[in-house]
Amino acid sequence: MTSKELAEKISKILLNKKANDVTCINIQEKTIVADYYVIATAKSSPHVKALSEYLEEELDKEEIAPLRREGTREGRWAVVDYGDVVVHIFNDETRLFYNLEKLWSDENNTVRFTDED
């Protein structure tokens, strides 16, 4: 599976669990850290935790395990690192504060996913 396919799969998994404003940013030209950032908003701290757990469970079924995870206990900002794809799950307030889209995205490298996708 390519990093793009994995990023799209992650985006759809998060949407299935009612994540909001799911955004996939191609960062290959900007950093060597990863190929894609997937950013999503959760409705609450428990939802942040539920989204990260659900994502791991779904990808585990395909034997795709994260390299590391951070922030799942606090529930404000969870990061799940799948190597070429790094997933950021925020609550509303934290997403607005850090505004990763402003730092990393532009119209040529960003895809927003909705329930219709």
Helices and strands as residue ranges (DSSP letters): H 3-16, E 20-26, E 36-42, H 45-60, E 68-70, E 77-81, E 85-91, H 92-98, H 100-104, E 110-113
